[in-house]
Every structure is written in structure tokens, then in C-alpha cells.
Amino acid sequence: GGPVSTALLGRTADNKTGPPVACLPFRALDDGNATPRFMRPTLHHCPASKDAVHQLKQPFGVFVTPMARPEEGEEPVPVVDCSMTGPVRCGRCKAYVNCFVKWLNNGMKWQCNLCMMVNETPSIYYSGLDGAGQRMDTSIRPELGRGSVDFVVPQSYCVRPPQEPIYAAVVDASPGAVASGFTAHCLEMLTQAVQQGSFKGGQKAKLGIIAFDTQVTYFQLKSEDTEVMSVVMPDVDDPFAPIPGDTWLLPAVGEDGGAAPVEKFRLISEHILKHAATSQAGSHSGGSQVFSAACGVAAMQSAAAGLHALGGRIMLFCHGPPLLGSGWLRPREHVADYGTEREPAMFRPVSTSSKAKEEKEAAELYKRITETCAVRQVSVHLFITDGGVSSGASRGTLPSSYCDIATLSQLCKVTGGGLRFVDGATGKDGMLTSSALETLSVSLSHCIADAAANESVLKVRCSAGLRCTGYNGPGFQRTDQEIEVAACDATSTWFAELKHDTSLKDEERVHIQAALLYTTTEGQRVVRVHNLCLLASTSLPELFRIADLDCIVAANLRNASRQLMSEGVSKVREHTTDKCVEALYQYRINCAKSSPPGQLILPESLKLMPLLTVGALKSPILRPNLADAARGATPPDPRADERAFALFLLDTLSPSHIHRLMQPRFFNLGDLRAATGSSSGPGALVTGSQIHAALPAQLSLSSEHLLDEHCLLLDCNLCFYLWLGRKVPREVLLDLFGVENAGDFNTLQLSDGGDLAHKVRLILKELRHGMPFHAPLKIISAGKKDAEEMRFLNCLIEDKTKHEMSYVDYLCAVHRKIQLRMG
């Protein structure tokens, strides 16, 4: 019962079993086919014709996560040095040699498994064949035995010198950011990362710090390295780089490969805070909270201009939206618009087709900014707080700042950067809460650790008869065949849509090859190739049998995300339900005709489709706001920024992460207390693993578990809720929080010494494993009926709510629609 299967998952070319469930950890063995960690098709048998795809009513394509991290116990992707001659490729379709090609004429020639062209084997690559027609050197050539491989490629694969590992931190130093502790914390995080040698790239890694408020300031150190010199860029309406990049970028790693001297960065941090304190003293007199406008996007543009010949990663730290300079955004959030037909405008990016001149100009500017950054190989990683509310204020009030995540997220999505949207709640002293500070710290650690590839180009090639028609995911597409992305991280995922040109034969092998040309964080040019082999099938029951439900629902939701850009929430919700009904109806009429008409028949592979669909409808992606939110009777849930953030995650993450957006996980922490003192079981490390903890049994997502004496944990992906019943025993509170009386829930934190608290921390670590962002823990009490508890209850997707039917009712509604279709 551990979270990681001890059995290795092998997927051979002719495998007729389905994939592992996307939401559960697994270990995979690469035996020639890329593992599901890298490539997951929606259908694990390829439909033999476009008619079969039409009958299935399922999306047909493959999710590609090219830089996914191997799980504990898995082998890393092997590296093949082809830096002198380049990898062997097909002369017609340019596919890379792999273990599925056919060797001819005793190895003198080889036949491409994609386009079937016969190629000459380069003399330097020649090897004789054995009695089975396989090359003698297969065991020592990873590309002929493994489904995934890295080819180190020569200079001919570069259009410019390989990008060096360059990081630019652009930090908000406006009065509001300084007063809340945001600026000081960001600078301290960066200094610690340098001290710990966290930045990837070895001795080549460089970091520059830029500060902004109403203007942009660069920092240089004089020759003595003891005095900081500021260079101001005052023109925030037309930003430029005031000094060359090599003058403000400093080594982020020491000469011996260890930690760099951090004193330079400490001097710059102290200079920024000292200058900001002086400016604040002159502009602010009294009051616990300070709000101020800043030019965040203009500062990012200036940094990108400084990196135009170098490329690199810009980490933009904003304490609110850009309200000054180039890229400033007009606040578009209006409480009265929630629950109305005007709501979608708040979670969509500003549009170039808008009739409003101001919005159209802003949209055109953001389009230019993102494309310029993408072409310059500059990725933007945004860390932004929403301004928050005081912990002493009512959570029913809207936070002070609407950030327009929908528009700002385009900076990240087009360049391949990450987005971390942090709840900027402040305490009574006006300072950011410890939870917000922790989220910022862990988010930066993830951003640095996840850095995997720079200046990347992805292309998916297919067997004759199939073609890739488009990519849904991060990046910038200049041609139909490939997608460019300035940065590709460990969780960056694309959905490659496939279509038929001609029909295929039953049981014919179908090949899909995904190739990512990229620069490593050490500055080496590499092509990572993933190969997938499927069997074609003309049998609809067989196609349904090993369909991948997680991928199908994720692909449908990505299409729904596109629809939300032009249609209302209610219409997209109807379309999502129709997709579920259509899939189950097609199975009913094509594969289960003989069953009684009144019986609900679900294919084994899709039996949970109604549950995942109702989860999607109740998720932040598609959950509707009630009309009373517009009247201010209830706070909106989700807010426009929250929905836009969820849509960004949906468009950039893998099916396993998307599954968790739709399907929260619910646990009774009483199961941990029952196992107190045990070295195994829930809350303890799994036997044979150094990192994975065993989870308690999952509960159904229903309020029937909300008993007074229960202590429950809900994982809803974006955050965790720790729910405490009214009569939780004192010893549980003492073990968890080190107090006998809960008191103010906003101040509660897990204790350092309690055995139960230790196990909860291990559980949280396990649930956060592999996530590209930090989900904070929120503690709520039963019966308070505040906004946070309402959000918690909305995550119990099997229950009926004000605006949603229960899972059982939804299942009955789907059944009725299928029966109506059947006449």
C-alpha cells in the first residue's frame, strides 16, 4: 500500500495493457518505448482511421513532458555524445535513429520507422548484424535500446552561441512592497540561494539584481567591491537597458564550483533597502498599510533589453499589478460583474480585438513584449502577490489589489516561464504572513531547481498516415510543425494533436517521435528524443478498453480553456458535460448494443469520467459564480485572478497535475494518530524509499465526514485545508499545534515537537512532491461559515451545493441524456 509501486512498469511495443493512473506515483522501465512520464497518448491503441476517431468522440493526441524528472529508482535519460558528427537521421523526414528502425544489408543500410525511407548507414556508425537482424553493438548504444535519449549535438545545430545560465532578478521596491516586508524577503531569498550555490550552470552562472518602483534601478560594484553604484533608467514609458548586461551580472557560483561570495549581493540588498527606506520616509507618514503604484512590466522590458544578445531567465517579483509605465494595466475587476455575462472579461487577457482603444493598445503592447522576449530567448518567471487583506479583516472582503493574472500570465506562457500567484495576506502589523513568506521562499526554490532547458524547440513527428496538426501548451509558434519556447522546465507539458492522412492497417505499428532541441543549464546544445510505438486498431471496443481517461479529460479541459476565451462559463460547462455524454453514448451504441436500454453502461477505462467531469465543473476552472456575488451577498469564488491562474496551470502542466485540479484528496488525520509510535503505515516513510511517505486511506469527497471530533486534511492542489471539528480532543491540538485551545485560527502553526505534527508534515511533503509551485496550508474551524470554509466545502465535489448538483444526481443526469440520445 505504498504510494510508489515496487513493480517496474515496462511498456513494450506490442503492449496491450493500459497506462498507470496519472494521479498515482509509479516507477517506469524504459525498454525501448518512452515511459508515460514523458509521453502519454489519449488512446493507447491508435485508431486506424479518421472515421474511428470520429466514432470515439475522444481527443486524439499525445501529451509530451520532455524534461520530466525521473522518479526515485528510475534511471536518468542516457546521454550520447554526437558532438563531432551529429546523430544519425533520416534523409527524408529528419527523424532520429531509434530502436524501432530496421537494419538492412548486414547493417549497411537502415529503414526509417516513420517514413519508411531506406538510408545509407554512415561509415563511422556501421556495425554488423546478429542472427536476429539486430546490430552487434545494441547493448552499448543507448539510442538503439532506450525510448528516451539525449544526443549532444555539434555547432551546426546552433543559430548562435549556446545560451549561458543567466538569471536576472527584478524586485519590487515600491513603498507598499517595502512596508509589507516583501522586498526584504525577496532579496534575502536570492542571497541565500547564492550562498547555497543553488543556481544551475556551474561557474558560468550569473545573477543580476534590478529594483523598481516609479523608476528602474541597476546596480554595479566599483573595483573595490565595497561600494554600490546605482544606474537609474527613468523613462518607464519607453524602457531601455541603460548599461550592458556584463556590467550588472555577477557570478552566482564560486570559482571552485561551490557557493559564490555573497557579500556583493548583500551589499546590493542593503543598498536597495536603505534607499527604499529613505524614499518611504519622505513619502509616507503614518498608517499601518502602504499602497503604491510600480512599473513592474517596464522593469522587465528593460531587463529583457539588457539580455537581448545573451538570453536568460528573468525572475520578476511584484507586490501587485503594474500601474505605471509601459505595460500598465487598468483595474478590470468589478464586484458587480461576478455572476453576470460581463464576468469573463475579467479572467481573459486584454484583447487586440477590443473596441476600447486603451485595452486594444495594451493588448498589442503585451503581444509585442512576449514575442520580443521569446525571440530573444528570454523567459519570464513571475512571482506576484495579490495585495491581500489584513488577517484581522473579514475574508469576505475583496483583496485590495486585482492583478490581472490573465494578461500577465501571457508573459510566462509565451516564453515558457512559470507563474507563482501568492496570497498576499498581511497581519495586523501590515507585514506579510509567515505563510505568504514561506510560499515565496519555496516557489523560488522550485523555480531554480526546475530549470532544465533553455532556448528550446519542440517537434513531434509521426508514422506515414498520421501528422501532428498543432500544439497546445506554452511557447511561441512561428511554423505549424514546431513550437519554440525560451525555457522548458521539468513540468512543462504540451498536447500534440494528431490527425489521419490515410487509413492504417489493423495491428500495424504506429510510431510517434518527440524531439526537443535545447541548451542545458551548463550551456551544452542537446536534442532529447522520445520514441513511442503503438498498435493501430480497427476495433472500437479495443480502442475504448485502454483509453487513458486522465489524458482524455485533460485534453478536453485544455480545449475548454480555449473556449473560455470567447464563450461564457455556462456555455463551456454545457459543452464539457456534452463531451462526457457523447463519449459514453458512443460506447453504448458501438460496444454494448445488447445491454438493456435502461441500464447505465460505462466502459472500464472511462467509468470515472462522470466523476472527473463533475470535479472539473466544480473546480476553479469552470465553477460558476452566483448572481448574489454581484450584489456582494457572498464573496466571489473563484475570483477572476484565481480562475486565470488555474487556466494557466491547465495550459502548461501534465495530466497528473491537471487531475489534481479536478479531483481533490481527502484524509482523516485520526488515522495517523492511531499509528502513533509506529515506524510504518500512514505518515511514515515507505519501505525501500528515502523520500516517499505512506498516505492514509482516502475519504470520499463528501461532508458526511465532517464530524465534530474529526481532524481532516483536504488537498485541493492550489492549497491544503486542515479542518478542525468543534470537539477535537485537546491532546490532538497539543500534538498538532502545541496548544490546548485553538483560539485564533489565523495564527496556528504546526508544532515542531509533536509526533502527529511530524507525520502531517511528511504527508504534506508527499502530497507536494513533484508540484511546480508551493501549496500553502490553511487551517479552518467548523461552523465559522466564513469565506475560507465555504471554499473548503465547495471542494467536496460529491455533495450538492447552491449552484451544483451532487455526483449521484449528475450521474443520473448523464444517464438520462444518454437515454434521450438513444431515443
NORVEN-V700931 format. One record per backbone hydrogen bond with DSSP energy under -1.0 kcal/mol. CO is the residue of the C=O (numbers start at 1). NH is the residue of the N-H. E is the energy in kcal/mol with one decimal. If there is no record, write none. Layout:
{{CO;NH;E} {CO;NH;E}}
//
This chain:
{{9;29;-3.1} {12;15;-1.6} {21;24;-1.4} {27;9;-2.2} {35;38;-1.9} {35;39;-2.1} {38;65;-2.8} {40;63;-2.9} {42;548;-2.9} {46;537;-2.4} {48;504;-3.6} {49;53;-1.5} {50;54;-2.2} {51;55;-2.2} {52;56;-2.1} {53;57;-1.6} {60;498;-2.3} {61;42;-2.5} {62;496;-2.8} {63;40;-2.4} {64;494;-2.3} {65;68;-1.6} {71;74;-2.5} {78;150;-2.8} {80;152;-2.8} {82;86;-2.6} {88;97;-2.4} {95;90;-2.6} {98;101;-1.5} {102;111;-3.4} {104;109;-2.0} {105;108;-1.6} {108;121;-2.9} {109;104;-3.1} {110;119;-3.5} {111;102;-1.8} {112;116;-1.0} {114;464;-2.1} {117;112;-2.9} {119;110;-2.4} {122;125;-1.7} {123;126;-1.1} {128;136;-2.6} {130;133;-1.9} {134;130;-3.3} {135;138;-1.2} {137;140;-1.3} {138;141;-1.1} {141;144;-2.0} {142;145;-1.6} {142;146;-2.4} {147;531;-2.3} {149;529;-3.0} {150;80;-3.5} {151;527;-2.7} {152;82;-1.6} {154;157;-1.8} {155;158;-2.2} {164;166;-1.3} {165;206;-2.1} {166;313;-2.6} {167;208;-2.0} {168;315;-3.3} {169;210;-3.0} {170;317;-3.0} {171;212;-1.9} {174;178;-2.5} {175;179;-2.7} {176;180;-1.5} {177;182;-1.4} {177;183;-1.2} {178;181;-1.2} {180;432;-2.7} {181;185;-2.0} {182;186;-2.4} {183;187;-2.4} {184;188;-2.2} {185;189;-2.5} {186;190;-2.1} {187;191;-2.2} {188;192;-2.5} {189;193;-2.3} {190;194;-2.0} {191;195;-2.6} {192;196;-2.4} {193;198;-2.8} {194;197;-1.2} {201;204;-1.4} {202;205;-1.5} {205;252;-2.5} {206;167;-2.6} {207;250;-2.7} {208;169;-3.2} {210;171;-3.3} {211;217;-3.2} {212;173;-3.3} {213;295;-1.9} {215;213;-2.0} {216;233;-3.7} {217;211;-2.2} {218;231;-2.4} {220;229;-3.4} {222;225;-2.6} {227;222;-2.1} {229;220;-2.7} {231;218;-3.2} {233;216;-1.9} {234;236;-1.8} {236;326;-3.3} {244;247;-1.6} {245;248;-1.1} {245;249;-1.2} {250;207;-3.1} {254;257;-1.9} {258;254;-2.5} {262;266;-2.3} {263;267;-2.6} {264;268;-1.9} {265;269;-2.5} {266;270;-2.8} {267;271;-2.1} {268;272;-2.5} {269;273;-2.4} {270;274;-2.5} {271;275;-2.5} {272;276;-2.6} {273;277;-2.5} {274;278;-1.9} {275;279;-2.3} {276;280;-2.7} {277;281;-2.2} {278;282;-1.3} {280;284;-2.1} {294;323;-1.7} {294;324;-1.4} {295;299;-2.2} {296;300;-2.0} {297;301;-2.5} {298;302;-2.2} {299;303;-2.3} {300;304;-2.6} {301;305;-2.3} {302;306;-1.8} {303;307;-1.0} {305;308;-1.2} {307;311;-3.5} {312;379;-2.3} {313;168;-2.9} {314;381;-3.3} {315;170;-2.8} {316;383;-3.1} {317;172;-1.4} {318;385;-1.9} {322;329;-2.8} {325;328;-1.8} {334;337;-2.3} {335;338;-1.3} {337;340;-1.7} {340;343;-1.4} {343;346;-2.3} {351;354;-1.3} {356;360;-2.4} {357;361;-2.4} {358;362;-1.9} {359;363;-2.4} {360;364;-2.3} {361;365;-2.1} {362;366;-2.4} {363;367;-2.1} {364;368;-2.0} {365;369;-2.7} {366;370;-2.6} {367;371;-2.1} {368;372;-2.4} {369;373;-2.5} {370;374;-2.4} {371;375;-2.5} {372;376;-2.0} {373;378;-2.9} {374;377;-1.1} {377;312;-2.0} {379;314;-3.2} {381;316;-2.5} {382;420;-3.0} {383;318;-3.0} {384;422;-3.0} {388;400;-1.6} {389;426;-1.8} {390;393;-1.8} {394;397;-1.5} {404;408;-2.3} {405;409;-2.8} {407;410;-1.3} {408;411;-1.3} {409;413;-3.0} {410;414;-2.1} {412;416;-1.2} {412;417;-1.9} {413;475;-2.5} {415;487;-1.1} {418;382;-2.2} {420;384;-2.5} {422;386;-1.5} {425;433;-2.2} {426;391;-3.0} {427;430;-1.9} {431;427;-2.9} {433;437;-2.1} {434;438;-2.4} {435;439;-2.3} {436;440;-2.2} {437;441;-2.3} {438;442;-2.7} {439;443;-2.2} {440;444;-2.1} {441;445;-2.0} {442;446;-2.5} {443;447;-2.3} {444;448;-2.3} {445;449;-2.7} {446;450;-3.0} {450;490;-1.1} {453;488;-2.6} {454;519;-2.6} {456;485;-2.5} {457;517;-2.6} {458;483;-2.1} {459;515;-2.9} {461;513;-3.0} {463;466;-2.1} {465;501;-3.0} {465;502;-1.2} {467;499;-2.3} {470;497;-2.3} {472;495;-2.0} {476;484;-2.5} {483;458;-2.8} {484;476;-3.5} {485;456;-2.8} {486;455;-2.0} {488;453;-1.6} {489;492;-1.0} {494;64;-3.0} {495;472;-2.1} {496;62;-2.0} {497;469;-2.6} {499;467;-1.9} {505;508;-1.8} {508;536;-3.1} {510;534;-3.0} {511;463;-1.7} {512;532;-2.6} {513;461;-3.3} {514;530;-2.8} {515;459;-2.2} {516;528;-2.8} {517;457;-2.1} {518;526;-3.1} {519;454;-2.5} {520;523;-2.0} {524;520;-3.1} {525;153;-1.9} {526;518;-3.2} {527;151;-3.3} {528;516;-2.8} {529;149;-2.0} {530;514;-2.5} {531;34;-3.4} {532;512;-2.7} {534;510;-3.5} {535;46;-2.0} {536;507;-2.6} {537;48;-1.8} {539;543;-2.1} {540;544;-2.6} {541;545;-1.8} {542;546;-1.2} {544;547;-1.4} {546;44;-1.3} {548;552;-2.4} {549;553;-2.7} {550;554;-2.0} {551;555;-2.7} {552;556;-2.5} {553;557;-2.4} {554;558;-2.2} {555;559;-1.9} {556;560;-2.0} {557;561;-2.3} {558;562;-1.4} {559;563;-2.0} {560;564;-2.1} {562;565;-1.2} {563;566;-2.2} {563;567;-2.7} {568;572;-1.9} {569;573;-2.5} {570;574;-2.0} {571;575;-2.1} {572;576;-2.2} {573;577;-2.1} {574;578;-2.4} {575;579;-1.9} {576;580;-1.5} {577;581;-2.6} {578;582;-2.9} {579;583;-2.1} {580;584;-2.0} {581;585;-2.5} {582;586;-2.4} {583;587;-1.7} {584;588;-2.0} {585;589;-2.3} {586;590;-1.8} {587;591;-2.5} {592;595;-1.1} {596;599;-1.7} {606;609;-2.0} {608;612;-2.6} {609;613;-2.5} {610;614;-2.5} {611;615;-1.9} {612;616;-2.2} {613;617;-2.3} {614;618;-1.3} {619;623;-2.3} {626;629;-1.5} {628;633;-2.1} {639;643;-2.4} {640;644;-2.4} {641;645;-2.2} {642;646;-2.1} {643;647;-2.3} {644;648;-1.9} {645;649;-2.2} {646;650;-2.4} {647;651;-1.9} {649;652;-1.0} {649;653;-2.2} {652;493;-1.9} {654;658;-2.3} {655;659;-2.5} {658;662;-1.2} {659;663;-2.4} {665;715;-3.5} {666;699;-2.8} {667;713;-2.6} {668;671;-1.7} {669;673;-1.5} {670;674;-1.9} {673;676;-1.5} {675;678;-2.2} {681;684;-1.9} {684;694;-2.8} {686;689;-2.3} {692;686;-3.0} {694;683;-2.8} {700;702;-2.3} {701;798;-2.0} {702;705;-1.2} {703;706;-1.9} {705;707;-2.2} {707;710;-1.8} {708;727;-1.8} {710;725;-2.3} {711;669;-2.4} {712;723;-2.6} {713;667;-2.7} {714;721;-2.5} {715;665;-2.2} {716;718;-2.3} {719;716;-2.0} {720;778;-3.2} {721;714;-2.7} {722;780;-2.3} {723;712;-2.4} {724;782;-2.2} {725;728;-1.1} {729;733;-1.7} {730;734;-2.6} {731;735;-2.1} {732;736;-2.4} {733;737;-3.0} {733;739;-1.0} {735;757;-1.0} {736;751;-3.4} {744;747;-1.4} {754;758;-2.0} {755;759;-1.9} {756;760;-2.5} {757;761;-2.2} {758;762;-1.9} {759;763;-2.4} {760;764;-2.8} {761;765;-2.4} {762;766;-2.2} {763;767;-2.6} {764;768;-2.0} {768;771;-2.3} {776;720;-3.0} {778;722;-3.0} {780;724;-2.2} {781;784;-1.0} {786;790;-2.0} {787;791;-2.0} {788;792;-2.0} {789;793;-2.5} {790;794;-1.9} {793;796;-1.4} {795;797;-1.8} {796;799;-1.9} {804;801;-2.4} {806;810;-2.5} {807;811;-2.6} {808;812;-2.0} {809;813;-2.2} {810;814;-2.5} {811;815;-2.2} {812;816;-2.4} {813;817;-2.0} {814;818;-2.1} {815;819;-2.4} {816;820;-2.4} {817;821;-2.1} {818;822;-1.7} {820;823;-1.1}}
//
